[in-house]
Amino acid sequence: METVACAADTGYADIALGEQLLTRLDGLPLAIAQADAYLQESRVSVEAYLSFYDQQWDELMAAGNQDDAPLQDYLDRSVWTTWAISYQAVIDKDETAAHLLLLWSFLDNKDLWHGLFAAACAASPTARTMLSKWIGDVATNKLAFSRAMLLLCSYSLVEAVEGAAGYTTHPVVHQWAYYHQGKRFASALGPLAVVAVGWAVPDRSSRDYAAAQRRLLPHVQAASRWIAHVHIYNEEHKSSNSVEGDAKEKNTQAVLDGTNLLGNLYRDQSRLAEAEKMYEQALREKEDVLGPNHTSTLDTVHNLGILH
């Protein structure tokens, strides 16, 4: 009944409309909380929200069912629809915040902090360019990152982690972001996740590298799931020897070097089977794209030899 109370207290609609919305949401706590956050943040009437809900529901039904999508057991996808409304509101206010949520759906859901992106951007100019193209200043500017997260928090899509200077998102929201929009961009966002996390891997010579690697490990594991998309990315980014082709080759090398760096973290964490998988994937693609005698290729050969 929180949404009803919110609507009545702020004068958005009468109790009858509030009860109608509760019925539409099937009384599901996640859906009610999401609708309540939207009403408070966007300051629209319950009547308008009901109209948005019907529109999103119609679009969802027209798109057809996805057998592998989450929330299959929720009647009429009530929660999915409320998140879709909030996501559209985020796009209207700050598109980079919406893009950040989609990129996050390719990482781990429990702990995201700006330092991850900052470390990747500092380690590789190409990584900085690739990330900035997708999430703008959020990649390099902590204030922009905080503003994006504040907006996502205001719509109950993410939450701040007390005392950890990071953010978390509900596992189901995390799944929803991937299936709602992220999946469409998997061939680009999968490799971008590898770039972001791989280039954020701290070197053994860096201060507190062990603690930093442990914090990064869940994201490494998440990004590793997208290694299969690296080959697709490489095929899509092969080009002639033009200026555009040179830029694409730099991006491809950044992805492959990121894969190699994932292997480094796995090796340092004594997860040798995972490290070998990363190195072998990077080596296959580097030999194909860069050639067997390229310094980057030889670097991976060296790492694989040390591992063995």
C-alpha positions, 0 to 999 in steps of 0.5 A: 500500500506504499504506492497508494499512500504516496499518491494520496499524500502528494495529491497525485491521484485518489485512493481508487486510482492507487488501488487500481495501480496496486491491482495492476502490479499484482501486489508484488513488492518489487513492482510496488517499490519501483512504481513508488520510486518513479512516482516520487522522482518523476512527480507524475500522476498515478493516472499518467503512470497507469497509462505508461504501464499499459503502453510498456506492457503492450510493447512487451507483449508485441515483442514476444516472449523470450524463453530465456528471460527472467521473471517468467513466473510473474503474471504479465511481467509486472516487475519488468514493465515497471523497470522499463518505465523507470529505465525510459525516464533515466534515458530521458534525463541522462542517456549515459546513466542508462548506458552505464546500467547496460554495461554493468549488466555484463559485469558483477552486480554486487560492487561497482565503483568508479575506480574500476573505470578510472584504473582502466582509463589510466592504463590504456588510452584506447580503453579510455576512448572505448569506454568514453564512447559508451558512457561519456564522462562517467568513465573518467570523471568521478563526479559524473559517475556519482551523478549517474549513480544518484539518478539510478538510485533515485529510480531504485535501479541501484543502491549505494553500499554503505562504507564501501564507496561502491554500488550494488544492483538487485540480481533480478534488476541486473538480469532485467537490464541485460535481457531488456536492452543489453543483450542487443549490444552483446557483441560490443558490450561483452568485449567492452566489459573485458576491456574495462575489467582487464585494463583495471587489473592492478600489477603486482608492483602496485600498492595493495595489489592483492586486496585490489585484485580480490575486489576485482575478481567477481568482475573478472569472473563476469567479464570472462563469460563474454570471452566467446564474443571476442572472436565475433568482435574481431571479425566485425572489426576487421577492415582495410588499411584505412584510418578507420581500420587502424582505429579498429585494430587498436580497439581489437588489440585493447580487447585482446590485451584485456583478455591477457590481463584477465589471465594475469589476475587469475594466475595471481589468484592461483586459479590456473585453469581459468588463467590458461583459458584466458591466455589461450583465447588471447593467443589464438586471436592475437595470432590471427589479428596481429600475427605470431611475431607481434610483441603483444602476441609474444607477451601472451606466449611468455605469460602462458609459458610462465603459467605452465 
